[in-house]
Amino acid sequence: MGTETKIVRIELAGCTNTLLREIPDRDIMRRDVAKTYALAMRSSEAVDWGRVNAAIVERWSVSGLEWIKRQAHSGKCFKD
């Protein structure tokens, strides 16, 4: 018997709305938003990045947006 590798793909639905709900929520931290941002980047769904990024800057700042993007692109947001 051989071993089989099964690839699982997770798709986030409603990416823009999910992010726009998470960003102003004071119980949700930057790392949490970075995780959702990472999933949205990999989603086949269109994302309104202008609105999402503007909401992030409004809450955290331009450097906060840059941090979230670095975490999302690198996948570091998923590491504890």
mmCIF file of the N, C-alpha and C atoms, coordinates in Angstrom:
data_MODEL
# 
_entry.id   MODEL 
# 
loop_
_atom_site.group_PDB 
_atom_site.id 
_atom_site.type_symbol 
_atom_site.label_atom_id 
_atom_site.label_alt_id 
_atom_site.label_comp_id 
_atom_site.label_asym_id 
_atom_site.label_entity_id 
_atom_site.label_seq_id 
_atom_site.pdbx_PDB_ins_code 
_atom_site.Cartn_x 
_atom_site.Cartn_y 
_atom_site.Cartn_z 
_atom_site.occupancy 
_atom_site.B_iso_or_equiv 
_atom_site.pdbx_formal_charge 
_atom_site.auth_seq_id 
_atom_site.auth_comp_id 
_atom_site.auth_asym_id 
_atom_site.auth_atom_id 
_atom_site.pdbx_PDB_model_num 
ATOM 1   N N  . MET A 1 1  ? 0.833   -1.179 0.000  1.00 0.00 ? 1  MET A N  1 
ATOM 2   C CA . MET A 1 1  ? 0.000   0.000  0.000  1.00 0.00 ? 1  MET A CA 1 
ATOM 3   C C  . MET A 1 1  ? 0.881   1.246  0.000  1.00 0.00 ? 1  MET A C  1 
ATOM 4   N N  . GLY A 1 2  ? 0.607   2.142  -0.926 1.00 0.00 ? 2  GLY A N  1 
ATOM 5   C CA . GLY A 1 2  ? 1.355   3.390  -1.001 1.00 0.00 ? 2  GLY A CA 1 
ATOM 6   C C  . GLY A 1 2  ? 0.681   4.479  -0.200 1.00 0.00 ? 2  GLY A C  1 
ATOM 7   N N  . THR A 1 3  ? 1.451   5.479  0.043  1.00 0.00 ? 3  THR A N  1 
ATOM 8   C CA . THR A 1 3  ? 0.864   6.621  0.746  1.00 0.00 ? 3  THR A CA 1 
ATOM 9   C C  . THR A 1 3  ? 0.365   7.617  -0.280 1.00 0.00 ? 3  THR A C  1 
ATOM 10  N N  . GLU A 1 4  ? -0.766  8.186  -0.004 1.00 0.00 ? 4  GLU A N  1 
ATOM 11  C CA . GLU A 1 4  ? -1.348  9.166  -0.896 1.00 0.00 ? 4  GLU A CA 1 
ATOM 12  C C  . GLU A 1 4  ? -1.304  10.537 -0.238 1.00 0.00 ? 4  GLU A C  1 
ATOM 13  N N  . THR A 1 5  ? -0.995  11.522 -1.028 1.00 0.00 ? 5  THR A N  1 
ATOM 14  C CA . THR A 1 5  ? -1.012  12.889 -0.542 1.00 0.00 ? 5  THR A CA 1 
ATOM 15  C C  . THR A 1 5  ? -2.275  13.552 -1.056 1.00 0.00 ? 5  THR A C  1 
ATOM 16  N N  . LYS A 1 6  ? -3.052  14.049 -0.160 1.00 0.00 ? 6  LYS A N  1 
ATOM 17  C CA . LYS A 1 6  ? -4.284  14.720 -0.532 1.00 0.00 ? 6  LYS A CA 1 
ATOM 18  C C  . LYS A 1 6  ? -4.099  16.213 -0.304 1.00 0.00 ? 6  LYS A C  1 
ATOM 19  N N  . ILE A 1 7  ? -4.323  16.977 -1.339 1.00 0.00 ? 7  ILE A N  1 
ATOM 20  C CA . ILE A 1 7  ? -4.200  18.429 -1.234 1.00 0.00 ? 7  ILE A CA 1 
ATOM 21  C C  . ILE A 1 7  ? -5.579  19.010 -0.938 1.00 0.00 ? 7  ILE A C  1 
ATOM 22  N N  . VAL A 1 8  ? -5.623  19.818 0.098  1.00 0.00 ? 8  VAL A N  1 
ATOM 23  C CA . VAL A 1 8  ? -6.865  20.467 0.489  1.00 0.00 ? 8  VAL A CA 1 
ATOM 24  C C  . VAL A 1 8  ? -6.738  21.953 0.199  1.00 0.00 ? 8  VAL A C  1 
ATOM 25  N N  . ARG A 1 9  ? -7.709  22.486 -0.498 1.00 0.00 ? 9  ARG A N  1 
ATOM 26  C CA . ARG A 1 9  ? -7.708  23.921 -0.805 1.00 0.00 ? 9  ARG A CA 1 
ATOM 27  C C  . ARG A 1 9  ? -8.869  24.562 -0.057 1.00 0.00 ? 9  ARG A C  1 
ATOM 28  N N  . ILE A 1 10 ? -8.551  25.588 0.683  1.00 0.00 ? 10 ILE A N  1 
ATOM 29  C CA . ILE A 1 10 ? -9.574  26.328 1.417  1.00 0.00 ? 10 ILE A CA 1 
ATOM 30  C C  . ILE A 1 10 ? -9.821  27.639 0.692  1.00 0.00 ? 10 ILE A C  1 
ATOM 31  N N  . GLU A 1 11 ? -11.066 27.942 0.447  1.00 0.00 ? 11 GLU A N  1 
ATOM 32  C CA . GLU A 1 11 ? -11.444 29.154 -0.274 1.00 0.00 ? 11 GLU A CA 1 
ATOM 33  C C  . GLU A 1 11 ? -12.245 30.047 0.669  1.00 0.00 ? 11 GLU A C  1 
ATOM 34  N N  . LEU A 1 12 ? -11.819 31.282 0.806  1.00 0.00 ? 12 LEU A N  1 
ATOM 35  C CA . LEU A 1 12 ? -12.546 32.244 1.630  1.00 0.00 ? 12 LEU A CA 1 
ATOM 36  C C  . LEU A 1 12 ? -13.584 32.938 0.765  1.00 0.00 ? 12 LEU A C  1 
ATOM 37  N N  . ALA A 1 13 ? -14.828 32.911 1.194  1.00 0.00 ? 13 ALA A N  1 
ATOM 38  C CA . ALA A 1 13 ? -15.912 33.573 0.453  1.00 0.00 ? 13 ALA A CA 1 
ATOM 39  C C  . ALA A 1 13 ? -16.206 34.927 1.091  1.00 0.00 ? 13 ALA A C  1 
ATOM 40  N N  . GLY A 1 14 ? -16.599 35.874 0.276  1.00 0.00 ? 14 GLY A N  1 
ATOM 41  C CA . GLY A 1 14 ? -16.928 37.199 0.792  1.00 0.00 ? 14 GLY A CA 1 
ATOM 42  C C  . GLY A 1 14 ? -15.719 37.896 1.386  1.00 0.00 ? 14 GLY A C  1 
ATOM 43  N N  . CYS A 1 15 ? -14.591 37.813 0.705  1.00 0.00 ? 15 CYS A N  1 
ATOM 44  C CA . CYS A 1 15 ? -13.322 38.327 1.248  1.00 0.00 ? 15 CYS A CA 1 
ATOM 45  C C  . CYS A 1 15 ? -13.389 39.794 1.659  1.00 0.00 ? 15 CYS A C  1 
ATOM 46  N N  . THR A 1 16 ? -13.858 40.640 0.755  1.00 0.00 ? 16 THR A N  1 
ATOM 47  C CA . THR A 1 16 ? -13.901 42.074 1.054  1.00 0.00 ? 16 THR A CA 1 
ATOM 48  C C  . THR A 1 16 ? -14.762 42.343 2.275  1.00 0.00 ? 16 THR A C  1 
ATOM 49  N N  . ASN A 1 17 ? -15.962 41.775 2.288  1.00 0.00 ? 17 ASN A N  1 
ATOM 50  C CA . ASN A 1 17 ? -16.865 42.017 3.420  1.00 0.00 ? 17 ASN A CA 1 
ATOM 51  C C  . ASN A 1 17 ? -16.325 41.438 4.719  1.00 0.00 ? 17 ASN A C  1 
ATOM 52  N N  . THR A 1 18 ? -15.703 40.278 4.643  1.00 0.00 ? 18 THR A N  1 
ATOM 53  C CA . THR A 1 18 ? -15.126 39.674 5.846  1.00 0.00 ? 18 THR A CA 1 
ATOM 54  C C  . THR A 1 18 ? -14.041 40.581 6.418  1.00 0.00 ? 18 THR A C  1 
ATOM 55  N N  . LEU A 1 19 ? -13.142 41.038 5.573  1.00 0.00 ? 19 LEU A N  1 
ATOM 56  C CA . LEU A 1 19 ? -12.071 41.922 6.042  1.00 0.00 ? 19 LEU A CA 1 
ATOM 57  C C  . LEU A 1 19 ? -12.630 43.237 6.574  1.00 0.00 ? 19 LEU A C  1 
ATOM 58  N N  . LEU A 1 20 ? -13.608 43.805 5.879  1.00 0.00 ? 20 LEU A N  1 
ATOM 59  C CA . LEU A 1 20 ? -14.171 45.085 6.324  1.00 0.00 ? 20 LEU A CA 1 
ATOM 60  C C  . LEU A 1 20 ? -14.945 44.952 7.634  1.00 0.00 ? 20 LEU A C  1 
ATOM 61  N N  . ARG A 1 21 ? -15.426 43.758 7.960  1.00 0.00 ? 21 ARG A N  1 
ATOM 62  C CA . ARG A 1 21 ? -16.055 43.519 9.267  1.00 0.00 ? 21 ARG A CA 1 
ATOM 63  C C  . ARG A 1 21 ? -14.992 43.321 10.347 1.00 0.00 ? 21 ARG A C  1 
ATOM 64  N N  . GLU A 1 22 ? -13.909 42.629 10.002 1.00 0.00 ? 22 GLU A N  1 
ATOM 65  C CA . GLU A 1 22 ? -12.864 42.336 10.988 1.00 0.00 ? 22 GLU A CA 1 
ATOM 66  C C  . GLU A 1 22 ? -12.060 43.565 11.381 1.00 0.00 ? 22 GLU A C  1 
ATOM 67  N N  . ILE A 1 23 ? -11.689 44.372 10.416 1.00 0.00 ? 23 ILE A N  1 
ATOM 68  C CA . ILE A 1 23 ? -10.739 45.466 10.650 1.00 0.00 ? 23 ILE A CA 1 
ATOM 69  C C  . ILE A 1 23 ? -11.169 46.420 11.764 1.00 0.00 ? 23 ILE A C  1 
ATOM 70  N N  . PRO A 1 24 ? -12.397 46.910 11.811 1.00 0.00 ? 24 PRO A N  1 
ATOM 71  C CA . PRO A 1 24 ? -12.755 47.836 12.892 1.00 0.00 ? 24 PRO A CA 1 
ATOM 72  C C  . PRO A 1 24 ? -13.066 47.165 14.229 1.00 0.00 ? 24 PRO A C  1 
ATOM 73  N N  . ASP A 1 25 ? -13.157 45.854 14.252 1.00 0.00 ? 25 ASP A N  1 
ATOM 74  C CA . ASP A 1 25 ? -13.493 45.126 15.480 1.00 0.00 ? 25 ASP A CA 1 
ATOM 75  C C  . ASP A 1 25 ? -12.302 45.163 16.443 1.00 0.00 ? 25 ASP A C  1 
ATOM 76  N N  . ARG A 1 26 ? -12.472 45.811 17.582 1.00 0.00 ? 26 ARG A N  1 
ATOM 77  C CA . ARG A 1 26 ? -11.371 45.996 18.541 1.00 0.00 ? 26 ARG A CA 1 
ATOM 78  C C  . ARG A 1 26 ? -10.924 44.695 19.207 1.00 0.00 ? 26 ARG A C  1 
ATOM 79  N N  . ASP A 1 27 ? -11.699 43.634 19.085 1.00 0.00 ? 27 ASP A N  1 
ATOM 80  C CA . ASP A 1 27 ? -11.303 42.333 19.626 1.00 0.00 ? 27 ASP A CA 1 
ATOM 81  C C  . ASP A 1 27 ? -10.413 41.564 18.653 1.00 0.00 ? 27 ASP A C  1 
ATOM 82  N N  . ILE A 1 28 ? -10.301 42.055 17.424 1.00 0.00 ? 28 ILE A N  1 
ATOM 83  C CA . ILE A 1 28 ? -9.495  41.389 16.398 1.00 0.00 ? 28 ILE A CA 1 
ATOM 84  C C  . ILE A 1 28 ? -8.200  42.167 16.216 1.00 0.00 ? 28 ILE A C  1 
ATOM 85  N N  . MET A 1 29 ? -7.088  41.471 16.334 1.00 0.00 ? 29 MET A N  1 
ATOM 86  C CA . MET A 1 29 ? -5.768  42.086 16.262 1.00 0.00 ? 29 MET A CA 1 
ATOM 87  C C  . MET A 1 29 ? -5.202  42.041 14.837 1.00 0.00 ? 29 MET A C  1 
ATOM 88  N N  . ARG A 1 30 ? -4.088  42.736 14.639 1.00 0.00 ? 30 ARG A N  1 
ATOM 89  C CA . ARG A 1 30 ? -3.443  42.785 13.318 1.00 0.00 ? 30 ARG A CA 1 
ATOM 90  C C  . ARG A 1 30 ? -3.128  41.397 12.784 1.00 0.00 ? 30 ARG A C  1 
ATOM 91  N N  . ARG A 1 31 ? -2.625  40.512 13.647 1.00 0.00 ? 31 ARG A N  1 
ATOM 92  C CA . ARG A 1 31 ? -2.263  39.162 13.197 1.00 0.00 ? 31 ARG A CA 1 
ATOM 93  C C  . ARG A 1 31 ? -3.497  38.431 12.656 1.00 0.00 ? 31 ARG A C  1 
ATOM 94  N N  . ASP A 1 32 ? -4.638  38.622 13.296 1.00 0.00 ? 32 ASP A N  1 
ATOM 95  C CA . ASP A 1 32 ? -5.877  37.995 12.829 1.00 0.00 ? 32 ASP A CA 1 
ATOM 96  C C  . ASP A 1 32 ? -6.260  38.511 11.441 1.00 0.00 ? 32 ASP A C  1 
ATOM 97  N N  . VAL A 1 33 ? -6.165  39.818 11.263 1.00 0.00 ? 33 VAL A N  1 
ATOM 98  C CA . VAL A 1 33 ? -6.468  40.413 9.967  1.00 0.00 ? 33 VAL A CA 1 
ATOM 99  C C  . VAL A 1 33 ? -5.464  39.933 8.928  1.00 0.00 ? 33 VAL A C  1 
ATOM 100 N N  . ALA A 1 34 ? -4.202  39.787 9.309  1.00 0.00 ? 34 ALA A N  1 
ATOM 101 C CA . ALA A 1 34 ? -3.186  39.291 8.377  1.00 0.00 ? 34 ALA A CA 1 
ATOM 102 C C  . ALA A 1 34 ? -3.533  37.880 7.895  1.00 0.00 ? 34 ALA A C  1 
ATOM 103 N N  . LYS A 1 35 ? -4.079  37.051 8.763  1.00 0.00 ? 35 LYS A N  1 
ATOM 104 C CA . LYS A 1 35 ? -4.485  35.700 8.356  1.00 0.00 ? 35 LYS A CA 1 
ATOM 105 C C  . LYS A 1 35 ? -5.602  35.762 7.325  1.00 0.00 ? 35 LYS A C  1 
ATOM 106 N N  . THR A 1 36 ? -6.601  36.582 7.588  1.00 0.00 ? 36 THR A N  1 
ATOM 107 C CA . THR A 1 36 ? -7.709  36.718 6.640  1.00 0.00 ? 36 THR A CA 1 
ATOM 108 C C  . THR A 1 36 ? -7.211  37.332 5.338  1.00 0.00 ? 36 THR A C  1 
ATOM 109 N N  . TYR A 1 37 ? -6.321  38.299 5.442  1.00 0.00 ? 37 TYR A N  1 
ATOM 110 C CA . TYR A 1 37 ? -5.727  38.953 4.270  1.00 0.00 ? 37 TYR A CA 1 
ATOM 111 C C  . TYR A 1 37 ? -5.003  37.909 3.422  1.00 0.00 ? 37 TYR A C  1 
ATOM 112 N N  . ALA A 1 38 ? -4.249  37.026 4.072  1.00 0.00 ? 38 ALA A N  1 
ATOM 113 C CA . ALA A 1 38 ? -3.520  35.968 3.355  1.00 0.00 ? 38 ALA A CA 1 
ATOM 114 C C  . ALA A 1 38 ? -4.481  35.033 2.629  1.00 0.00 ? 38 ALA A C  1 
ATOM 115 N N  . LEU A 1 39 ? -5.548  34.646 3.288  1.00 0.00 ? 39 LEU A N  1 
ATOM 116 C CA . LEU A 1 39 ? -6.537  33.775 2.651  1.00 0.00 ? 39 LEU A CA 1 
ATOM 117 C C  . LEU A 1 39 ? -7.213  34.489 1.486  1.00 0.00 ? 39 LEU A C  1 
ATOM 118 N N  . ALA A 1 40 ? -7.499  35.780 1.660  1.00 0.00 ? 40 ALA A N  1 
ATOM 119 C CA . ALA A 1 40 ? -8.128  36.547 0.592  1.00 0.00 ? 40 ALA A CA 1 
ATOM 120 C C  . ALA A 1 40 ? -7.201  36.665 -0.619 1.00 0.00 ? 40 ALA A C  1 
ATOM 121 N N  . MET A 1 41 ? -5.907  36.822 -0.383 1.00 0.00 ? 41 MET A N  1 
ATOM 122 C CA . MET A 1 41 ? -4.940  36.915 -1.477 1.00 0.00 ? 41 MET A CA 1 
ATOM 123 C C  . MET A 1 41 ? -4.939  35.647 -2.326 1.00 0.00 ? 41 MET A C  1 
ATOM 124 N N  . ARG A 1 42 ? -5.186  34.529 -1.692 1.00 0.00 ? 42 ARG A N  1 
ATOM 125 C CA . ARG A 1 42 ? -5.142  33.246 -2.389 1.00 0.00 ? 42 ARG A CA 1 
ATOM 126 C C  . ARG A 1 42 ? -6.504  32.823 -2.936 1.00 0.00 ? 42 ARG A C  1 
ATOM 127 N N  . SER A 1 43 ? -7.504  33.627 -2.658 1.00 0.00 ? 43 SER A N  1 
ATOM 128 C CA . SER A 1 43 ? -8.863  33.317 -3.088 1.00 0.00 ? 43 SER A CA 1 
ATOM 129 C C  . SER A 1 43 ? -9.037  33.631 -4.573 1.00 0.00 ? 43 SER A C  1 
ATOM 130 N N  . SER A 1 44 ? -9.933  32.908 -5.197 1.00 0.00 ? 44 SER A N  1 
ATOM 131 C CA . SER A 1 44 ? -10.236 33.187 -6.604 1.00 0.00 ? 44 SER A CA 1 
ATOM 132 C C  . SER A 1 44 ? -11.231 34.343 -6.729 1.00 0.00 ? 44 SER A C  1 
ATOM 133 N N  . GLU A 1 45 ? -11.766 34.788 -5.611 1.00 0.00 ? 45 GLU A N  1 
ATOM 134 C CA . GLU A 1 45 ? -12.746 35.866 -5.588 1.00 0.00 ? 45 GLU A CA 1 
ATOM 135 C C  . GLU A 1 45 ? -12.055 37.222 -5.712 1.00 0.00 ? 45 GLU A C  1 
ATOM 136 N N  . ALA A 1 46 ? -12.696 38.145 -6.409 1.00 0.00 ? 46 ALA A N  1 
ATOM 137 C CA . ALA A 1 46 ? -12.172 39.508 -6.515 1.00 0.00 ? 46 ALA A CA 1 
ATOM 138 C C  . ALA A 1 46 ? -12.282 40.197 -5.152 1.00 0.00 ? 46 ALA A C  1 
ATOM 139 N N  . VAL A 1 47 ? -11.244 40.929 -4.795 1.00 0.00 ? 47 VAL A N  1 
ATOM 140 C CA . VAL A 1 47 ? -11.202 41.646 -3.521 1.00 0.00 ? 47 VAL A CA 1 
ATOM 141 C C  . VAL A 1 47 ? -11.025 43.125 -3.825 1.00 0.00 ? 47 VAL A C  1 
ATOM 142 N N  . ASP A 1 48 ? -11.745 43.962 -3.134 1.00 0.00 ? 48 ASP A N  1 
ATOM 143 C CA . ASP A 1 48 ? -11.604 45.411 -3.285 1.00 0.00 ? 48 ASP A CA 1 
ATOM 144 C C  . ASP A 1 48 ? -10.461 45.852 -2.367 1.00 0.00 ? 48 ASP A C  1 
ATOM 145 N N  . TRP A 1 49 ? -9.243  45.682 -2.868 1.00 0.00 ? 49 TRP A N  1 
ATOM 146 C CA . TRP A 1 49 ? -8.059  45.957 -2.051 1.00 0.00 ? 49 TRP A CA 1 
ATOM 147 C C  . TRP A 1 49 ? -7.970  47.423 -1.658 1.00 0.00 ? 49 TRP A C  1 
ATOM 148 N N  . GLY A 1 50 ? -8.462  48.314 -2.491 1.00 0.00 ? 50 GLY A N  1 
ATOM 149 C CA . GLY A 1 50 ? -8.443  49.737 -2.147 1.00 0.00 ? 50 GLY A CA 1 
ATOM 150 C C  . GLY A 1 50 ? -9.225  50.018 -0.870 1.00 0.00 ? 50 GLY A C  1 
ATOM 151 N N  . ARG A 1 51 ? -10.437 49.482 -0.790 1.00 0.00 ? 51 ARG A N  1 
ATOM 152 C CA . ARG A 1 51 ? -11.262 49.675 0.415  1.00 0.00 ? 51 ARG A CA 1 
ATOM 153 C C  . ARG A 1 51 ? -10.652 48.978 1.621  1.00 0.00 ? 51 ARG A C  1 
ATOM 154 N N  . VAL A 1 52 ? -10.174 47.761 1.413  1.00 0.00 ? 52 VAL A N  1 
ATOM 155 C CA . VAL A 1 52 ? -9.583  46.993 2.520  1.00 0.00 ? 52 VAL A CA 1 
ATOM 156 C C  . VAL A 1 52 ? -8.348  47.712 3.057  1.00 0.00 ? 52 VAL A C  1 
ATOM 157 N N  . ASN A 1 53 ? -7.447  48.094 2.165  1.00 0.00 ? 53 ASN A N  1 
ATOM 158 C CA . ASN A 1 53 ? -6.209  48.756 2.599  1.00 0.00 ? 53 ASN A CA 1 
ATOM 159 C C  . ASN A 1 53 ? -6.491  50.101 3.260  1.00 0.00 ? 53 ASN A C  1 
ATOM 160 N N  . ALA A 1 54 ? -7.471  50.848 2.740  1.00 0.00 ? 54 ALA A N  1 
ATOM 161 C CA . ALA A 1 54 ? -7.831  52.133 3.356  1.00 0.00 ? 54 ALA A CA 1 
ATOM 162 C C  . ALA A 1 54 ? -8.372  51.920 4.773  1.00 0.00 ? 54 ALA A C  1 
ATOM 163 N N  . ALA A 1 55 ? -9.163  50.873 4.977  1.00 0.00 ? 55 ALA A N  1 
ATOM 164 C CA . ALA A 1 55 ? -9.701  50.580 6.312  1.00 0.00 ? 55 ALA A CA 1 
ATOM 165 C C  . ALA A 1 55 ? -8.575  50.189 7.271  1.00 0.00 ? 55 ALA A C  1 
ATOM 166 N N  . ILE A 1 56 ? -7.602  49.441 6.784  1.00 0.00 ? 56 ILE A N  1 
ATOM 167 C CA . ILE A 1 56 ? -6.459  49.059 7.626  1.00 0.00 ? 56 ILE A CA 1 
ATOM 168 C C  . ILE A 1 56 ? -5.664  50.300 8.021  1.00 0.00 ? 56 ILE A C  1 
ATOM 169 N N  . VAL A 1 57 ? -5.397  51.179 7.061  1.00 0.00 ? 57 VAL A N  1 
ATOM 170 C CA . VAL A 1 57 ? -4.652  52.422 7.352  1.00 0.00 ? 57 VAL A CA 1 
ATOM 171 C C  . VAL A 1 57 ? -5.429  53.281 8.344  1.00 0.00 ? 57 VAL A C  1 
ATOM 172 N N  . GLU A 1 58 ? -6.745  53.338 8.181  1.00 0.00 ? 58 GLU A N  1 
ATOM 173 C CA . GLU A 1 58 ? -7.563  54.138 9.098  1.00 0.00 ? 58 GLU A CA 1 
ATOM 174 C C  . GLU A 1 58 ? -7.457  53.627 10.530 1.00 0.00 ? 58 GLU A C  1 
ATOM 175 N N  . ARG A 1 59 ? -7.414  52.303 10.695 1.00 0.00 ? 59 ARG A N  1 
ATOM 176 C CA . ARG A 1 59 ? -7.331  51.749 12.055 1.00 0.00 ? 59 ARG A CA 1 
ATOM 177 C C  . ARG A 1 59 ? -5.904  51.745 12.594 1.00 0.00 ? 59 ARG A C  1 
ATOM 178 N N  . TRP A 1 60 ? -4.944  51.294 11.765 1.00 0.00 ? 60 TRP A N  1 
ATOM 179 C CA . TRP A 1 60 ? -3.602  51.076 12.295 1.00 0.00 ? 60 TRP A CA 1 
ATOM 180 C C  . TRP A 1 60 ? -2.542  52.039 11.768 1.00 0.00 ? 60 TRP A C  1 
ATOM 181 N N  . SER A 1 61 ? -2.581  52.474 10.533 1.00 0.00 ? 61 SER A N  1 
ATOM 182 C CA . SER A 1 61 ? -1.573  53.346 9.917  1.00 0.00 ? 61 SER A CA 1 
ATOM 183 C C  . SER A 1 61 ? -0.991  52.644 8.692  1.00 0.00 ? 61 SER A C  1 
ATOM 184 N N  . VAL A 1 62 ? -0.200  53.404 7.931  1.00 0.00 ? 62 VAL A N  1 
ATOM 185 C CA . VAL A 1 62 ? 0.452   52.845 6.743  1.00 0.00 ? 62 VAL A CA 1 
ATOM 186 C C  . VAL A 1 62 ? 1.439   51.757 7.165  1.00 0.00 ? 62 VAL A C  1 
ATOM 187 N N  . SER A 1 63 ? 2.172   51.979 8.248  1.00 0.00 ? 63 SER A N  1 
ATOM 188 C CA . SER A 1 63 ? 3.118   50.949 8.700  1.00 0.00 ? 63 SER A CA 1 
ATOM 189 C C  . SER A 1 63 ? 2.373   49.702 9.165  1.00 0.00 ? 63 SER A C  1 
ATOM 190 N N  . GLY A 1 64 ? 1.174   49.857 9.706  1.00 0.00 ? 64 GLY A N  1 
ATOM 191 C CA . GLY A 1 64 ? 0.358   48.709 10.074 1.00 0.00 ? 64 GLY A CA 1 
ATOM 192 C C  . GLY A 1 64 ? -0.056  47.915 8.849  1.00 0.00 ? 64 GLY A C  1 
ATOM 193 N N  . LEU A 1 65 ? -0.422  48.615 7.780  1.00 0.00 ? 65 LEU A N  1 
ATOM 194 C CA . LEU A 1 65 ? -0.763  47.956 6.518  1.00 0.00 ? 65 LEU A CA 1 
ATOM 195 C C  . LEU A 1 65 ? 0.442   47.200 5.976  1.00 0.00 ? 65 LEU A C  1 
ATOM 196 N N  . GLU A 1 66 ? 1.599   47.837 5.995  1.00 0.00 ? 66 GLU A N  1 
ATOM 197 C CA . GLU A 1 66 ? 2.817   47.175 5.505  1.00 0.00 ? 66 GLU A CA 1 
ATOM 198 C C  . GLU A 1 66 ? 3.122   45.933 6.321  1.00 0.00 ? 66 GLU A C  1 
ATOM 199 N N  . TRP A 1 67 ? 2.936   45.982 7.641  1.00 0.00 ? 67 TRP A N  1 
ATOM 200 C CA . TRP A 1 67 ? 3.173   44.832 8.516  1.00 0.00 ? 67 TRP A CA 1 
ATOM 201 C C  . TRP A 1 67 ? 2.212   43.693 8.160  1.00 0.00 ? 67 TRP A C  1 
ATOM 202 N N  . ILE A 1 68 ? 0.935   44.033 8.000  1.00 0.00 ? 68 ILE A N  1 
ATOM 203 C CA . ILE A 1 68 ? -0.071  43.020 7.663  1.00 0.00 ? 68 ILE A CA 1 
ATOM 204 C C  . ILE A 1 68 ? 0.265   42.372 6.324  1.00 0.00 ? 68 ILE A C  1 
ATOM 205 N N  . LYS A 1 69 ? 0.639   43.179 5.337  1.00 0.00 ? 69 LYS A N  1 
ATOM 206 C CA . LYS A 1 69 ? 0.998   42.628 4.027  1.00 0.00 ? 69 LYS A CA 1 
ATOM 207 C C  . LYS A 1 69 ? 2.208   41.700 4.115  1.00 0.00 ? 69 LYS A C  1 
ATOM 208 N N  . ARG A 1 70 ? 3.235   42.098 4.875  1.00 0.00 ? 70 ARG A N  1 
ATOM 209 C CA . ARG A 1 70 ? 4.432   41.241 5.027  1.00 0.00 ? 70 ARG A CA 1 
ATOM 210 C C  . ARG A 1 70 ? 4.069   39.913 5.681  1.00 0.00 ? 70 ARG A C  1 
ATOM 211 N N  . GLN A 1 71 ? 3.264   39.987 6.725  1.00 0.00 ? 71 GLN A N  1 
ATOM 212 C CA . GLN A 1 71 ? 2.838   38.775 7.425  1.00 0.00 ? 71 GLN A CA 1 
ATOM 213 C C  . GLN A 1 71 ? 2.019   37.878 6.504  1.00 0.00 ? 71 GLN A C  1 
ATOM 214 N N  . ALA A 1 72 ? 1.108   38.472 5.742  1.00 0.00 ? 72 ALA A N  1 
ATOM 215 C CA . ALA A 1 72 ? 0.244   37.702 4.845  1.00 0.00 ? 72 ALA A CA 1 
ATOM 216 C C  . ALA A 1 72 ? 1.037   37.078 3.703  1.00 0.00 ? 72 ALA A C  1 
ATOM 217 N N  . HIS A 1 73 ? 1.929   37.846 3.091  1.00 0.00 ? 73 HIS A N  1 
ATOM 218 C CA . HIS A 1 73 ? 2.711   37.332 1.964  1.00 0.00 ? 73 HIS A CA 1 
ATOM 219 C C  . HIS A 1 73 ? 3.674   36.230 2.397  1.00 0.00 ? 73 HIS A C  1 
ATOM 220 N N  . SER A 1 74 ? 4.251   36.361 3.551  1.00 0.00 ? 74 SER A N  1 
ATOM 221 C CA . SER A 1 74 ? 5.242   35.382 4.025  1.00 0.00 ? 74 SER A CA 1 
ATOM 222 C C  . SER A 1 74 ? 4.609   34.160 4.675  1.00 0.00 ? 74 SER A C  1 
ATOM 223 N N  . GLY A 1 75 ? 3.373   34.300 5.140  1.00 0.00 ? 75 GLY A N  1 
ATOM 224 C CA . GLY A 1 75 ? 2.721   33.217 5.859  1.00 0.00 ? 75 GLY A CA 1 
ATOM 225 C C  . GLY A 1 75 ? 3.074   33.196 7.341  1.00 0.00 ? 75 GLY A C  1 
ATOM 226 N N  . LYS A 1 76 ? 3.892   34.156 7.789  1.00 0.00 ? 76 LYS A N  1 
ATOM 227 C CA . LYS A 1 76 ? 4.292   34.207 9.200  1.00 0.00 ? 76 LYS A CA 1 
ATOM 228 C C  . LYS A 1 76 ? 3.115   34.401 10.141 1.00 0.00 ? 76 LYS A C  1 
ATOM 229 N N  . CYS A 1 77 ? 2.025   34.965 9.628  1.00 0.00 ? 77 CYS A N  1 
ATOM 230 C CA . CYS A 1 77 ? 0.849   35.196 10.458 1.00 0.00 ? 77 CYS A CA 1 
ATOM 231 C C  . CYS A 1 77 ? 0.236   33.888 10.964 1.00 0.00 ? 77 CYS A C  1 
ATOM 232 N N  . PHE A 1 78 ? 0.542   32.779 10.303 1.00 0.00 ? 78 PHE A N  1 
ATOM 233 C CA . PHE A 1 78 ? -0.005  31.481 10.704 1.00 0.00 ? 78 PHE A CA 1 
ATOM 234 C C  . PHE A 1 78 ? 0.890   30.756 11.709 1.00 0.00 ? 78 PHE A C  1 
ATOM 235 N N  . LYS A 1 79 ? 2.057   31.315 11.980 1.00 0.00 ? 79 LYS A N  1 
ATOM 236 C CA . LYS A 1 79 ? 2.998   30.694 12.920 1.00 0.00 ? 79 LYS A CA 1 
ATOM 237 C C  . LYS A 1 79 ? 2.842   31.326 14.298 1.00 0.00 ? 79 LYS A C  1 
ATOM 238 N N  . ASP A 1 80 ? 2.844   30.518 15.308 1.00 0.00 ? 80 ASP A N  1 
ATOM 239 C CA . ASP A 1 80 ? 2.689   31.041 16.674 1.00 0.00 ? 80 ASP A CA 1 
ATOM 240 C C  . ASP A 1 80 ? 3.980   31.442 17.281 1.00 0.00 ? 80 ASP A C  1 
# 
